């Protein structure tokens, strides 16, 4: 998952923000409801 245009966050606050975003994404995608969703029919780049 990409949140930033930069490869590495710049600054302590940016690092904490990106870490929180990734943790939220992990929490959401590990729920039974998320796992029960069907696979994407069309993939976009």
Secondary structure, DSSP 8 states (H G I E B T S, - for coil): ----SSSS--SHHHHHHHHHHHHHHHHHHTSHHHHHS---SS---
